């Protein structure tokens, strides 16, 4: 595995927005209308959708922590594999808090132009996450 690229736009979004709740970093690093592809249910495919998704996770899991496991960047493109951990203490996708711990994986692929993210694809293992919370059966 390659080491995370500390300070890269992807690392900054995962650290500053997911870990610390600073959603202004999304506006700073994404173009005003990026081509966004998110398979997470309910998230609009836009920079506003990304901020909505991050806020939803931070509300449901106040102790949310994202760890970048691996990141690679080449020719204006970047890919990262990351892990989210937290305790379900608030509403999540219409489901009340369970108090259960979760750990789930995600990946993101992004394309850059002039240092800004112009397109991204993000996948989060929401099925596994919902199973861990007991919302859907194993």
C-alpha angles and dihedrals in degrees: 000000000000122000120258114266098240108213095022115133091250093049090047093052092048093046105034099035104030097034101033104023095238100148092173087080088068090059090044096052105032125068114247092261110022121181097250129188118184124167092195109117114255099007113130111231099245141078087274087054091054091051090048091051093049092047091049092053093045091050094048095040108032091178091051115156127183121200120194104223099181136357133181130183130190137154097354094315132102135189127191136183115205143172126224120204131180150123119265102239103144142036113304122185089336094312123119121237116286098186088231125139118239136193120183138166131236139181132200131190118193138182121209137204122182091350094305128109107247097171136015140175118201130185127184123185093243093160092059090043093053090048091053090052091050092241092122126024122262 
